Structures are given as C-alpha cells and as structure tokens.
Amino acid sequence: METMRDRFAPVMARLLDEDPRVAVVLAEIGKDAFEKTAHAHPDRVINVGIREQLLVGAGAGLALTGLRPVVHTFASFLVERPFEQIKLDFGHQDMGGVLVSAAASFDWPEGGFTHMSPGDVALLDTLDDWAVHVPGHPDEAETLLRHAVAPNTGSDGKAYVRLSTQGNAEAMPVDGEHFLTVREGARGVVVAVGPLLDQVLAATEGLEVTVLYATTVRPFDGAGLRRAAGAATADVVLVEPYLTGTSVAAANDALVDVPHRVLGLGVGRRELRRYGRVDEHVRAHGLDAGSLRERISRFLG
C-alpha cells in the first residue's frame, strides 16, 4: 500500500520540472528516492549528508537567493535537532520555505526514541507564522504539499508538512485552510487530525457528535470550530497524532466568548521504552478506536 512518503519524491520530481525556483535539500535520509531527479536537476537537489543544522541553514540560504526550498528528513532531525536554525535562519531572516518530515510521532519504533517526535508541532507553535499541514492520506499529502510549495500560500511562505505511514482508507477534499465536516451531531464536536480520522469515526459511531476533519492545523480554523460548536455551550474533543493538548489553546481562543469544555487527546508525554510496533504505540497512547470511544464518551457524559 502506498504511503505519504512514497508519494513525496514523485510529486517533488514534478514540481522541480514545473517550477525552476523549487529546490530540494536532503540530509542523507530519502536520497535514494531522488537519485533520478538529482541527475535531472543537479543544481536543485542537494544532499548535505548527516548534518541537520546545515540542512536547515542551506534551505534558508537557497531561500535568500530567491528559490523555494523544500527541506526533508525525519521529524526529530528536521524540527527538534536544528530548531535554532529554523528559528533564526527562516524566522529571524523572514525567509519562506517548506519543511517536510517523515516518521511522525512513532512511525519507525525500531529506531528508538531518537527517531520519534511527538512534540514537533508544539515546538513549531512557539514560532510565528508557520502553516502546519497534517495529511491523512497520500492524495491529501500531494494536495497539501503543492499548496505549501506554491508561492504566497500558508503563513508568510513558511510551511511544515507532516507525513506519516499511518493513514485513512479514503482521501478527503482538503484545501489547505479549512476543517471539513464529516459527520453532524448535537452532543459535541470531535476534531480528528490527519491520520486519526478513521479511528475517530469508528470511535464515535452512534454517539451523535459532529466530527470535523483537520489536515491544516495552523492557522487553526477557529471559525470552522465555532460554526460546528454553535453559540450556546460547547464540548470539544481534539484528537491529534502528536503531543496531547497541542491545539487546546487554539480551540480555547476560538471559543473565548462561548462557555465550553475542551479535552485534548494525543500522544502522552511519558516515554514508552519498549518500542514495539506502531499499532502497539497507538493503543498505549489511547488513540485506537476502542480507547477513544471510552474517553470521548466519559467526557461527554
């Protein structure tokens, strides 16, 4: 079955053909998928080796020359390790670029904790003007990647696209801006982010809740949440495939003048030292359909 990352290299090859401003910067990881493309565009496919700070710095340097850099490696090496370069080289210099990660929170548990990054979106949240896209299907990944790479989209041209091996069975018509209403009900609102939609739909079957699907979480679609929640009182559950509570503040801000409760569900802070399989991590963090149903039902009473 094709994954989002499988789709990444072919889409980037087409974007490199279509737009002479687009460049790709790699840090060894993923280079094999770009071998043919690197021969076609040797000046715009750059592998800096295992040097993650240089990876980000080189991307920002390309942006300074007028190119549109797409910088790619595992999330822990793309956001956490070179965070200072993201803050200074892109943010402080006000340069646009696209960060595209793989491995998500725990997609490659065999790599251990060094290859896990549940806190990536929360960390980027400390910076200004980053659009964050979390697709849940390879087709959505292609749509959101094209949206991010296109000029003058996102927030000041700075975008993060979070790819995962986990995903939903079917793609949704995402637009890089708004939440989608997938199911309507009167007992509350559940926001399912990216690859967790199928789990949320199974968990809320028969619960009479509204389910919103979010693949662009920054900027947060506060207007969409407000419409779904209504004007009286609101119970909101956020189900995110990264650190628990990452978007709770954004939801609270959206509902600041509406009496409401918010429950954030996601990857827990406690490190799981038996790395196991992806599905075991999903269950351990309570993100499988059965656990979600119990936690959502208890919250909604």
N, C-alpha and C positions, 0 to 999 in steps of 0.2 A: 504494500500500500504506500502511495506517495506521501511524503511528509512535507511540511512547510519548507524545511531546509533543502529538500530535493528540488523544490520549485525555485529557490533563491538564485542559484547560479544561472539557469537558463533565462530567467527574467532579466537578470543583470546583463547577460550577454546581449539581449535585445536592446536594452536601454543604452548600452555602450555603442551599439550600432546606430541607434536612432539619434543620440544626443552627444555631440563632441565635447560637451562640458562635463559629462559624467565620468567619474573615476572610481576605482575600487581599491581599497587598501586592506591587506590581509596581514595576519601575524602567524603564518605557517598553517594554522588551522583552516581547512577548507580550500587549500591551494590546488589540490588535485582536480576539484570540480571546475577550476578556472584555467586549466592548462591550455586548452584550445583557444579560449578567449584571450589569454595573455599573449599568445602568438599573433592574434589578430590586432590587439591593441596594446603593444608592449609598453607604451608610454603612459597608459592609463589603467593598467592592472599592476599593482605594486605589492610585493611581499616583503615586509621588513624583517621577517624572522620572528623568533620568540622574544619580542620586545614590545610589550603592550603600551608602555608610556610613549614610545616612539610611534607606535601605530596611530594613536590619537593625535599626537603632535604633527605627524606627517599629513594626516587628514585635514587638520586645521590649516596647515601650510598650503595645501592644494586649494583650499577654500580662499585663502588670501590672494591666490593668483587668478581667481575667477572661476575655478572648477567647482563642480558639485560632488564632494566626496561621499562615498558610501563605505563605511568602516565596519569590518566584520570579524568577530571571533565569539567565543563562549561568553555568556553574560558576566560571569565572575571576573573574566580577564578584560572585558570591554568597559564595564561600569565601575566595578569596585576597585580593581588594582590601579587603573590610571585615572581615578576620579579627579585628582588635582589638575590633570591635563584637560579633562572635559570642562572643569570649572574655569580655568584660565584661558586655554587655547581657543576654545569655542565660545564660552560665555563671556569672559572679560574682554576678548577681542571682538565680540559681537559677530562671529562668523557662523554661517549656516552649514549644516552637514547632516548626514543620516547615519546613525548607529544602528546596526542590525545584529542582534545577538542570537545565539543558539544555546541549547541546553537548559534554558528557563530555570525553574527553581530546583529541579532534581531529575532532569531528563536523562542524565547519564550517571546513575548512582555508583557504578563501578569506579568512577573517577574520584569518589570520595568528596569530602566537604569542600575541597579546593575548587571543585567543578560545579558547585551548587550556588545559586544566587537568588534566594527568595527576597532579598532586600533591595534589588536593583531599582525598582520603580519608586520605592520610598526614598532611596538615596537621590535619584534624579529630581524628586519632588522638592529637594532643598535648593534647587537652582531655578532660575527664571526662564520662562518662555520655551519649555521643551514640550513638543507634542509627543504623546506616547500611544502607540498602536499595539494592540494585543490580539492578533487574529486567532480564529479558532478553526481554520480550515485552509488548505493550500491555496484555494481560489481567493479567499479573503486576504491571504498573505500577499498574493500578487497585486490585488487591487490596492491594498494599503501601502505596499512598497512603492508602487507607481505614484500614488498620491503623495508620499513623503519625498520622493526624489524630484518631482515636478517643482519648478521654481515658485516661490511666493506662496507656498502652502504650509500648513502647520503653524507653529508659533515662531515667527521670525526665521523660518527656514531650518530650525533645529528640531530634529525628529528622532525618536527611538522606536524601532520596530522589533518586537519581542517574539521570536519564533520558538515553536515547541514541537516535540514529537507527539505530544498529546493533541487531540483534536476532536471535533464533532463530525458526525456522519455526513452532514449536508452543509453546504455553504449558504450564507445569508447575503442579502444585497446590502453590503456595508458601503458607507460613503466617506469614511474618514473624519466624520464630525459628530453624528447623532447616534443616540441609542435607538434600537429597534424594539417595538412592542411585539412580542412573540405570543403572549397569552394575556388575557384580561380577567381580572377578578376583583372582588371588593374587600378582601381581608388584609391586604397589604401589598407591598411591592418587593419583589426579589430581583436584584440586578445580577445577572450572570455575566462574568467577564471571560471573553475568549474561549479557550478550550474546555471550560466548565459548563457550557450551555447544556449539553446532553445530560450531564449528571443532574443539573438543576431541574430540567424539565421532568426527568424521571422522579426526582425527589418531591416535586410539587404537584404531581398528578393528582387531581381531585381536591386540592387544597383551596381552590377559589382565590388564588393570588394573581396579581399582574406580574408577568415575567418580562423584564427588559433585557435586551442583549447589548452588551457594551464591548466594542472592539477598539474604540478610541476613548481612552480614559483620561487623557489630558490633551486639550482642555476638557474638563468634566462637563458633561451635558446636564447642567443643573436645571435648565428649562425643561428638558425632557423628563427628568425625575419629578419636577414639580407638577407637570401635567398628569403624570401617572399617579402621583400621590393624592391629588385633589387639594382642596383649600381648607378642609376642616382639621383633621388629625391624620397622622401618617405613621405607619410601621414599615420600616425599610430594612431589608437584609441585603448586604453586599457579599457576594461570593466571588473571591478573587484568587487567581492561581499563584499568588505571591504573598508577601508578608501580611498576616492578619491585621486588618484595620487601616491599611494603606490609604483607602479612599473615604474613611469615616469623616474626616474633617471636611472634605469636599462636599459630601452629602449633607452634613450639618449646615454648611454655608448656604447650600441651595435651598434648605428648608428653614432658614433662620427665623422667619416670621410665621412659621406653622408649627403648632405643637406636634412633636414627633419623637419616635424612638428609632435608633439605628443599631443594628447588630452587624458587626464585621466578622466574616468568616474567611479564612485563608490558611496559609502555611504558618504554623506555630513558630515561636521564637526558639524553642528548645531544639538543640541539635540531636538528630537521630543518628547514633553512632553505628548501628547495624544497617549498612547501606541497602542491602536487599535489591528489590525490583521497584520500578516506577509505581506499579499498582499497589505495592505494599506501602509506599510513601503516601499515596493518595488516601488510603484507608487510615494510616497512622495520624494524618492531619485532619481526619474527619471530613474529607472532601468527596467521598464516594456517595452515591445516591442514598443509601440507607442511613448513613450518619447525618447527611444534610437534612433529610426529611425529619429525623428526630429533633435536630437542633432548631430547624425553622419552625416546626410545629410547636415546640416548647416555648419559643419566643413569642409566637402569635397567640398562644393560649388556646 
